[in-house]
């Protein structure tokens, strides 16, 4: 469980927090195998014995004062009695301490919660849209062949198709176990054809039949399969959709290609498409992937990654704070508990999924050096499927289906933070990536109503923040000074210097572009889903790419702070640009012919490592400046663009933006 705070040193009171201009919160990745420093949790098998506070229901941890027959809650300070068994457990009589006495980060088995001998068999179901092209289906077939390699032996696999009807495939008989039926599943995939290739019988209803050949009953298919499999623990459904659902329950309004111009679809250029149906609300969960074309798709690699990594399901996430502060807002792919405040439910969670909390002080509260320090406790209850030993390849042996068990586990992390009453200390402990993450979640929520207002809010936040920073460092003195005295580059605090560039990059993101700028609504929705689930470092990479130059394929020269055409003046002939979803290798036109293209050895190894570390497979592009189109590379040189996306002369885009910020601060300071 990784937890990163926007302010690693908490503000002492609300006035200091407000005057800093920095959002105060944390980004939590609950199912990550280690914490943000790489430390794994202490594990154990007696999670049901972990004491809980009678007052606030927080869990016992190493931060709780422990007495012979009682303990004090680190969250609310309430005193709690220990049972005789618990007292003996914590008596430290020379034996090994239980996990909760060794670490403030524990992961414990909850025996019995899934029932005695909680055996199961993982179920994987692929649902394929037949109202599609031949190329689309060929890509899906390749992805499913990759999926068969990733799925654990002994799992069950189901295959269905949907159009105006639902098709079910019997891939072997009574028990479709993956390792015993892989060849038959592959054979079944080869029989799948798009509805456009079906013969249409010339009858009185020919017109209706032809229309049904282009029907996409996605909602009907999902509702049927989810309801049928709702009692199966750990069922994973992956569906391949080539267009909007246009038939049956959950269908949405479709337009011609001409009307896909978003400005024509809406009355306003800066209002997103309104929700057409709430049919899918209860079916939500999991991950969303989008590909612009079948030729450049990384779908097979992404499916393999998704099914290979561990995952948790039936998750419950709860964050508690000590009494001086509270949760103001929470963001992420979860849904709130209908009864208990700040309890979130998560259908399915992998080790990358991240959730964000924004804090505020309780009324008339503050931290002081005489009081207890601020404390967070995050509890994450989840279920995993554990494979017990090797699974037999003998599909006739029903015992081979009982090699998996359900484990209900509890992961708890309790964190104590330092405080400061000094704004300079506060700024020195800012985590720019987490600040960006909180801003992204806030802006996404605001943009659902009006993207233009969201852009204005984000720019105004930066204006206010830089003004507060200048006030703190007394750069803008009472009585007013010239604009040149306003520091927009944070020269007094290196920790803050990335923030202006990150906000500028976010303003240029397709997520915040207006409809008239040609951003398809589907792509915008995909970015909303992607950005709102990424952990902080990955989100920064996706919004503001990293550019590294190489003097040769094996020798890294420097990491460039500027994303502008000035890099073309660099003496280095090779560049690697990492935009999270894209990896671009650019060779300058003047590169020596002795340097091989594409690059070998070390640079290629770095690229492979970056691809393996991601939860999605980035698209890899090689560009040689001497003979290739460089547009794909140059569009990431964002500092040469204005905030409306247009190119500007030289490298003045970002600088012009900062000058505009400076002007607004000077205007407000008069």
C-alpha positions in Angstrom: 0.0 0.0 0.0 1.7 3.1 -1.2 0.6 6.5 0.3 2.0 9.8 -1.0 1.0 13.1 0.5 1.0 16.4 -1.3 2.5 18.0 1.8 4.8 15.5 3.5 5.0 17.9 6.4 1.4 18.8 7.5 0.4 22.5 8.1 -0.2 23.4 11.7 -3.6 25.2 11.0 -6.1 26.1 8.4 -4.7 29.6 7.9 -1.3 28.3 7.0 -2.7 25.7 4.6 -4.9 28.2 2.9 -2.1 30.8 2.6 0.2 28.2 1.0 -2.1 27.7 -2.0 -1.3 24.0 -2.1 -4.0 21.3 -2.0 -3.6 19.1 1.0 -4.3 15.4 0.5 -2.9 12.0 -0.3 -2.8 9.5 -3.2 -3.4 5.9 -2.0 -2.5 2.8 -4.1 -4.0 0.2 -1.7 -3.1 -3.0 -3.6 0.5 -2.2 -4.4 2.8 -4.9 -3.1 5.0 -2.4 -1.1 4.8 1.1 0.3 6.1 4.1 -1.5 9.6 3.4 -0.2 9.6 -0.2 -1.3 8.9 -1.8 2.1 6.6 -4.8 2.2 4.0 -5.3 4.9 4.3 -7.6 7.9 2.0 -10.6 7.2 0.1 -12.9 9.4 -2.9 -15.3 9.5 -4.9 -13.9 12.4 -6.5 -10.8 11.1 -9.7 -11.5 13.0 -7.7 -11.0 16.3 -6.6 -7.5 15.4 -8.3 -5.2 18.1 -10.5 -2.3 17.0 -11.4 0.9 18.8 -14.8 0.8 20.5 -15.3 4.5 19.6 -14.0 5.1 16.0 -13.5 1.5 14.9 -9.9 2.1 13.9 -7.4 -0.8 14.2 -4.7 -1.3 16.7 -1.2 -0.5 15.4 2.3 0.1 16.6 1.4 3.8 17.0 -1.2 3.0 19.7 0.0 3.3 23.3 -0.2 -0.2 24.8 -0.8 -1.0 28.5 -1.1 -4.2 30.3 -4.8 -4.5 30.1 -5.7 -1.7 27.7 -4.6 0.3 24.7 -5.2 3.9 23.4 -6.5 4.5 19.9 -4.0 6.5 17.8 -6.9 8.0 15.8 -9.3 9.2 18.5 -7.3 8.7 21.7 -10.0 6.6 23.3 -9.0 4.0 25.8 -10.0 0.4 25.0 -9.8 -2.7 27.1 -7.8 -5.8 26.0 -9.3 -9.2 26.4 -7.2 -11.7 28.3 -6.3 -13.4 25.1 -5.2 -10.2 23.5 -3.3 -9.2 26.6 -1.4 -12.4 26.5 -0.8 -12.0 22.7 0.9 -8.6 23.3 2.7 -9.6 26.5 6.1 -10.0 24.7 7.0 -13.1 26.6 10.1 -13.8 24.5 8.2 -15.2 21.5 7.9 -13.5 18.1 5.6 -10.4 18.2 2.5 -10.5 16.1 2.6 -8.5 12.8 0.8 -5.5 14.2 3.5 -5.2 16.9 6.3 -5.3 14.3 5.1 -2.9 11.7 2.5 -0.1 11.2 1.9 -1.7 7.8 0.3 -5.2 8.0 -1.5 -7.6 5.6 -3.5 -10.2 7.5 -5.6 -13.2 6.6 -9.2 -13.2 7.7 -9.9 -16.9 8.2 -13.4 -18.1 7.8 -14.9 -15.0 6.1 -15.2 -16.7 2.7 -16.6 -19.9 4.4 -14.9 -23.1 5.4 -12.7 -24.6 2.7 -13.5 -21.7 0.4 -12.5 -23.3 -2.8 -13.3 -21.8 -6.2 -12.3 -21.9 -9.9 -11.4 -18.7 -11.7 -13.8 -17.9 -14.5 -12.8 -15.8 -17.5 -15.4 -14.8 -20.1 -14.7 -13.0 -23.4 -17.5 -11.1 -25.1 -16.9 -10.1 -28.7 -18.8 -7.6 -30.8 -19.6 -9.1 -34.2 -20.9 -5.8 -35.7 -17.4 -5.0 -36.6 -14.7 -5.4 -39.3 -12.6 -8.3 -40.2 -9.5 -6.5 -39.0 -11.1 -5.8 -35.6 -11.9 -9.5 -35.2 -8.4 -10.6 -36.2 -7.0 -8.3 -33.6 -9.4 -9.7 -31.0 -8.5 -13.3 -31.9 -4.8 -12.4 -31.4 -5.6 -10.8 -28.0 -7.6 -13.9 -26.8 -4.8 -16.2 -27.8 -2.5 -14.1 -25.7 -5.1 -14.2 -22.9 -5.1 -18.1 -23.0 -1.3 -18.0 -22.2 -1.8 -15.6 -19.3 -4.8 -17.4 -17.6 -3.7 -19.8 -14.8 -4.0 -23.5 -15.6 -7.2 -25.0 -14.3 -9.3 -21.8 -14.9 -12.6 -21.9 -16.7 -13.0 -20.0 -20.0 -16.2 -18.9 -21.7 -16.7 -17.4 -25.1 -19.7 -15.4 -26.3 -20.5 -13.1 -29.1 -23.1 -10.4 -29.4 -24.9 -8.4 -32.2 -28.7 -8.5 -32.3 -28.3 -11.9 -30.7 -26.1 -13.5 -28.1 -23.9 -16.5 -29.2 -22.4 -19.0 -26.8 -19.6 -21.4 -27.8 -19.3 -24.9 -26.5 -15.5 -25.3 -26.7 -15.2 -28.8 -25.3 -18.1 -30.1 -23.3 -19.0 -30.1 -19.6 -15.9 -28.4 -18.2 -14.1 -25.8 -20.4 -10.8 -25.8 -18.5 -8.3 -23.6 -20.2 -5.2 -25.9 -20.2 -7.2 -28.9 -21.4 -9.2 -27.1 -24.1 -6.8 -24.4 -25.4 -6.7 -25.9 -28.9 -10.4 -26.2 -29.1 -10.8 -22.6 -27.9 -8.4 -21.4 -30.6 -10.4 -23.4 -33.2 -13.6 -21.8 -32.0 -12.0 -18.3 -32.4 -11.3 -19.1 -36.0 -15.0 -19.6 -36.7 -15.9 -16.1 -35.6 -17.0 -13.9 -38.5 -18.4 -10.3 -38.5 -22.2 -10.0 -39.2 -21.3 -8.1 -42.4 -20.1 -11.4 -43.9 -23.3 -13.2 -43.0 -25.7 -14.0 -45.8 -29.0 -12.1 -45.8 -32.0 -14.0 -46.8 -34.2 -12.2 -49.4 -37.5 -12.2 -47.6 -40.3 -9.7 -46.9 -38.3 -8.6 -43.8 -35.1 -8.1 -45.8 -34.7 -4.5 -44.7 -35.2 -5.3 -41.1 -32.7 -8.2 -41.3 -30.2 -5.9 -42.9 -30.6 -3.5 -40.0 -30.1 -6.2 -37.5 -26.8 -7.2 -39.2 -25.5 -3.9 -37.9 -27.0 -4.1 -34.4 -24.7 -4.0 -31.4 -26.6 -5.3 -28.3 -23.8 -4.7 -25.8 -26.0 -3.8 -22.9 -28.2 -6.9 -23.3 -25.2 -9.1 -23.5 -23.4 -7.6 -20.4 -26.6 -7.7 -18.3 -27.2 -11.3 -19.2 -23.6 -12.5 -18.5 -23.2 -10.5 -15.3 -26.5 -11.7 -13.9 -25.7 -15.3 -14.8 -22.2 -15.2 -13.2 -22.9 -12.9 -10.3 -22.5 -15.6 -7.7 -19.1 -16.7 -9.1 -16.3 -15.2 -7.0 -13.5 -13.6 -9.0 -15.2 -13.8 -12.5 -13.5 -11.6 -15.0 -15.3 -10.4 -18.1 -13.4 -8.7 -20.9 -15.5 -7.3 -23.7 -14.3 -6.1 -27.1 -16.5 -3.3 -28.5 -16.0 -1.7 -31.9 -18.6 1.0 -31.7 -21.5 2.5 -29.7 -24.3 0.1 -28.4 -27.3 0.7 -30.7 -29.6 -2.1 -30.0 -31.7 -3.3 -27.0 -31.3 -2.2 -23.4 -28.5 0.3 -22.9 -28.5 1.5 -26.5 -27.3 5.1 -27.0 -28.1 7.6 -29.7 -25.8 7.2 -32.7 -24.9 9.7 -35.4 -23.4 9.7 -38.8 -19.7 10.2 -39.2 -20.4 13.8 -40.2 -22.3 14.4 -37.0 -19.5 13.0 -34.9 -18.2 16.6 -35.0 -18.7 17.2 -31.3 -19.7 20.8 -31.9 -22.7 19.6 -33.9 -23.7 17.1 -31.3 -23.9 19.7 -28.6 -25.3 23.1 -28.1 -22.1 24.4 -26.5 -18.5 24.1 -27.6 -17.4 23.6 -24.0 -20.1 21.3 -22.5 -19.4 17.6 -22.5 -21.9 15.1 -23.9 -24.6 14.5 -21.3 -25.2 10.9 -20.0 -27.7 9.2 -22.3 -28.4 6.3 -20.0 -27.7 5.0 -16.5 -28.1 1.4 -17.6 -24.4 0.6 -17.1 -24.1 2.2 -13.7 -24.3 -1.1 -11.8 -22.1 -2.9 -14.3 -19.2 -0.5 -13.9 -15.7 -1.5 -12.7 -12.4 -2.7 -14.0 -10.3 -1.0 -16.7 -10.9 0.7 -20.0 -8.6 0.5 -23.0 -9.0 2.4 -26.3 -7.1 2.1 -29.6 -7.2 4.4 -32.5 -6.6 1.8 -35.1 -6.1 -2.0 -35.4 -2.7 -1.5 -37.1 -1.2 0.3 -34.1 -3.1 -1.5 -31.3 -1.2 -3.1 -28.4 -4.4 -5.0 -27.4 -2.7 -8.5 -27.2 0.1 -7.2 -25.0 -2.4 -5.3 -22.8 -4.7 -8.3 -22.3 -1.7 -10.5 -21.4 -0.5 -7.9 -18.8 -4.0 -7.4 -17.4 -4.6 -11.1 -16.8 -1.0 -11.9 -15.6 -0.8 -9.5 -12.7 -2.5 -10.1 -9.4 -5.8 -8.5 -8.6 -8.2 -8.1 -5.7 -12.0 -8.0 -5.9 -14.9 -7.3 -3.5 -12.7 -4.6 -2.0 -13.6 -2.1 0.8 -11.5 1.0 1.4 -11.6 3.2 4.5 -9.4 6.1 5.4 -9.5 7.5 9.0 -7.9 10.7 10.3 -7.1 11.9 13.7 -9.5 14.3 15.2 -8.1 17.7 14.1 -8.7 17.2 10.4 -11.1 15.3 8.1 -11.7 14.1 4.5 -13.1 16.9 2.4 -13.4 14.9 -0.9 -12.4 11.6 -2.3 -11.8 10.6 -5.9 -11.3 7.4 -7.9 -13.0 4.4 -9.4 -15.1 3.4 -6.4 -18.6 3.8 -5.3 -19.6 5.0 -1.8 -21.2 2.8 0.8 -24.9 3.7 1.1 -24.8 3.7 4.9 -21.3 4.6 6.2 -19.5 7.8 5.3 -16.1 7.6 3.7 -16.4 3.8 3.1 -15.7 3.1 -0.5 -16.4 -0.2 -2.4 -14.2 -1.3 -5.3 -15.3 -4.1 -7.7 -11.8 -5.0 -8.9 -8.4 -3.5 -8.1 -4.9 -4.1 -9.4 -1.6 -3.0 -8.1 -1.7 0.2 -10.1 -5.2 1.5 -9.1 -4.9 4.8 -7.1 -7.4 6.8 -5.1 -7.2 10.4 -3.9 -8.3 12.1 -0.7 -8.4 15.8 -0.1 -8.2 17.1 3.5 -9.4 20.0 5.5 -9.3 21.0 9.1 -12.1 20.5 11.5 -13.7 23.7 12.6 -11.6 25.7 15.0 -9.0 22.9 15.1 -5.2 22.9 14.6 -2.1 20.9 15.3 0.2 22.0 18.1 3.5 20.7 19.3 1.8 19.8 22.6 -0.9 17.7 21.0 -0.5 14.3 19.3 0.8 14.5 15.8 -1.6 14.0 12.8 -2.2 10.3 11.9 -3.8 8.6 9.0 -5.0 5.0 9.0 -6.0 3.3 5.7 -7.8 -0.1 6.0 -8.3 -2.2 2.8 -10.3 -5.4 3.0 -10.1 -7.5 -0.2 -10.4 -11.0 -1.6 -7.9 -12.8 -3.8 -7.8 -16.2 -5.5 -4.7 -18.2 -4.6 -3.6 -21.2 -6.6 -2.7 -24.2 -4.5 0.1 -26.2 -6.1 0.1 -27.5 -9.7 -3.2 -28.1 -11.5 -3.7 -31.4 -13.2 -4.0 -31.4 -17.0 -6.5 -34.2 -16.7 -9.8 -32.5 -17.4 -11.7 -35.6 -16.5 -10.5 -35.3 -12.9 -12.9 -33.0 -11.1 -10.3 -32.5 -8.3 -8.3 -30.4 -10.8 -11.0 -27.7 -10.4 -10.4 -27.4 -6.6 -6.8 -26.2 -6.7 -7.8 -22.6 -6.0 -8.9 -21.0 -2.8 -10.4 -17.7 -1.9 -8.6 -15.6 0.7 -10.2 -12.7 2.4 -7.5 -10.4 3.7 -7.1 -7.1 5.6 -4.4 -4.6 4.9 -3.9 -1.8 7.3 -1.4 1.0 7.3 -1.1 3.7 10.0 1.1 6.7 9.2 2.2 9.6 11.5 3.2 12.9 10.0 5.3 15.8 11.2 3.8 19.3 11.3 5.1 22.8 10.7 4.0 26.3 11.4 6.5 27.7 8.8 5.4 28.2 5.2 8.9 27.8 4.0 9.1 24.3 5.5 5.7 23.5 4.0 6.9 24.4 0.5 10.1 22.4 1.0 8.1 19.2 1.6 5.7 19.6 -1.4 5.3 16.6 -3.7 4.5 18.1 -7.1 3.3 14.8 -8.5 0.6 14.4 -5.8 -0.4 18.1 -6.1 -0.9 17.5 -9.9 -2.9 14.3 -9.1 -5.3 16.1 -6.8 -5.7 18.9 -9.3 -6.4 16.5 -12.1 -9.2 14.8 -10.2 -10.7 18.1 -9.2 -10.5 19.4 -12.8 -12.0 16.2 -14.3 -15.0 16.5 -12.0 -15.4 20.2 -12.9 -15.0 19.5 -16.6 -18.0 17.2 -16.7 -20.2 20.3 -16.4 -18.1 22.8 -18.4 -14.6 22.2 -19.7 -14.0 25.9 -20.3 -14.8 26.7 -16.7 -12.5 23.9 -15.6 -9.7 25.4 -17.7 -10.3 28.8 -16.2 -10.4 27.3 -12.6 -7.1 25.6 -13.2 -5.4 28.7 -14.5 -6.8 30.8 -11.7 -5.5 28.2 -9.2 -1.9 28.7 -10.6 -2.4 32.5 -10.4 -3.5 32.3 -6.8 -0.7 29.9 -5.9 2.1 31.9 -7.4 0.6 35.0 -5.8 0.6 33.3 -2.4 4.2 32.1 -2.9 5.3 35.6 -3.8 3.5 36.9 -0.7 5.2 34.3 1.5 8.6 35.3 0.2 7.8 39.0 0.2 8.7 39.3 -3.5 5.6 41.4 -4.0 6.0 44.1 -1.3 3.2 46.2 0.1 2.7 49.3 -2.0 3.3 47.4 -5.2 6.3 46.9 -7.4 6.9 46.4 -11.1 5.8 43.2 -12.8 9.4 42.1 -13.2 9.7 41.6 -9.4 7.0 38.9 -9.5 8.7 35.5 -9.4 6.9 33.0 -11.6 9.8 30.6 -11.7 10.0 29.7 -8.0 13.6 30.7 -7.8 13.4 30.5 -4.0 12.1 26.9 -3.9 13.3 24.2 -6.2 10.6 21.8 -5.0 7.9 24.0 -6.5 9.5 24.7 -9.8 7.8 21.8 -11.8 4.3 23.0 -10.9 3.9 25.8 -13.5 5.1 23.5 -16.3 2.8 20.7 -15.1 -0.3 23.0 -15.1 0.7 24.4 -18.5 1.0 20.8 -19.8 -2.4 19.8 -18.3 -4.1 22.8 -20.0 -2.8 21.5 -23.3 -4.0 18.0 -22.6 -6.7 16.7 -25.0 -8.8 16.1 -21.8 -9.2 19.9 -21.6 -9.5 20.8 -25.3 -12.7 22.2 -26.6 -14.9 20.3 -29.0 -14.1 22.6 -31.9 -10.4 21.5 -31.5 -11.3 18.1 -32.9 -11.1 15.9 -29.8 -13.4 12.9 -30.1 -15.7 12.4 -27.1 -14.7 8.7 -26.8 -11.0 9.7 -26.5 -11.8 12.3 -23.9 -13.7 9.7 -21.9 -10.8 7.3 -22.2 -8.4 9.9 -20.8 -10.8 10.6 -17.9 -10.8 6.9 -17.0 -7.0 6.6 -17.5 -6.0 9.8 -15.6 -8.3 9.2 -12.7 -6.8 5.8 -12.0 -3.0 6.4 -12.4 -0.6 6.7 -9.5 1.0 10.0 -9.2 4.3 9.4 -11.0 2.6 7.8 -13.9 0.0 10.6 -14.2 2.8 13.2 -14.3 4.4 11.2 -17.1 1.1 11.0 -19.1 0.6 14.8 -18.8 4.1 16.1 -19.1 6.4 13.8 -20.9 10.1 13.1 -20.1 12.7 13.8 -22.8 16.1 12.2 -22.5 19.0 12.8 -25.0 21.7 10.2 -25.8 25.1 10.9 -27.3 25.0 7.3 -28.6 22.5 4.4 -28.2 24.5 3.3 -25.1 25.3 6.7 -23.4 22.7 8.9 -21.8 23.5 12.6 -22.1 20.9 14.5 -20.1 17.3 14.7 -19.0 15.9 17.8 -20.6 13.8 20.1 -18.4 12.3 21.9 -21.4 10.0 20.4 -24.0 10.6 22.8 -26.9 12.3 23.0 -30.3 15.5 24.1 -28.5 16.3 20.4 -28.2 17.0 20.4 -31.9 20.0 22.6 -31.1 21.4 19.9 -28.8 24.6 18.2 -29.8 23.1 14.8 -28.9 21.8 13.0 -31.9 19.2 10.7 -30.3 16.2 11.4 -28.1 13.8 9.2 -26.1 10.5 10.9 -25.3 8.3 9.1 -22.7 4.7 10.1 -22.7 3.5 7.1 -20.8 1.1 5.9 -23.5 3.7 6.6 -26.2 7.4 6.0 -26.4 9.2 7.9 -29.2 12.8 7.5 -30.3 13.9 10.4 -32.5 17.1 10.5 -34.5 18.3 14.0 -35.6 18.8 14.5 -39.4 22.5 14.9 -38.8 23.1 11.7 -36.9 26.1 9.7 -38.1 25.3 6.9 -40.5 27.5 4.6 -38.3 24.8 4.7 -35.5 22.3 1.9 -36.2 18.6 2.8 -36.6 16.5 1.6 -34.8 18.7 1.6 -31.8 20.2 -1.6 -30.4 21.5 -2.7 -26.9 21.2 -0.4 -24.0 18.6 2.1 -25.3 16.4 -0.8 -26.5 16.8 -2.4 -23.1 15.6 0.7 -21.4 12.6 0.9 -23.7 11.7 -2.8 -22.9 11.9 -2.1 -19.2 9.6 0.9 -19.5 7.1 -1.2 -21.4 7.2 -3.9 -18.8 6.7 -1.5 -15.9 3.5 0.0 -17.3 0.0 -1.2 -16.7 -0.6 -0.5 -20.4 1.7 -1.1 -23.2 3.0 2.2 -24.7 3.0 2.5 -28.5 6.7 2.5 -29.7 7.5 4.8 -32.6 10.9 5.3 -34.3 11.4 8.5 -36.2 14.5 9.5 -38.2 14.5 13.2 -38.8 16.3 12.8 -42.2 13.4 11.0 -43.9 10.4 10.5 -41.6 7.5 12.7 -40.7 8.4 14.3 -37.3 4.9 15.5 -36.4 4.3 12.8 -33.8 7.5 13.9 -32.0 7.0 17.6 -32.3 3.4 17.6 -31.0 4.9 16.7 -27.6 7.2 19.8 -27.6 4.4 21.5 -25.7 6.4 24.6 -24.7 6.2 25.8 -28.3 2.4 25.9 -28.1 -0.1 28.4 -26.7 -2.7 27.2 -24.2 -5.2 26.9 -27.1 -2.9 24.3 -28.7 -1.7 26.5 -31.6 2.0 26.8 -32.4 3.8 30.0 -31.5 7.1 31.5 -32.6 10.3 30.2 -31.2 10.0 28.8 -27.6 7.8 31.5 -26.3 4.6 29.4 -25.7 5.4 28.5 -22.1 7.1 31.8 -21.4 4.2 33.7 -22.8 1.9 31.8 -20.5 4.0 32.7 -17.5 4.1 36.3 -18.5 0.3 36.2 -18.6 0.3 34.8 -15.1 2.6 37.5 -14.0 0.3 40.2 -15.4 -2.7 38.8 -13.6 -0.9 38.7 -10.3 0.3 42.3 -10.8 -3.2 43.4 -11.6 -4.6 41.7 -8.4 -1.8 43.2 -6.3 -2.6 46.8 -7.1 
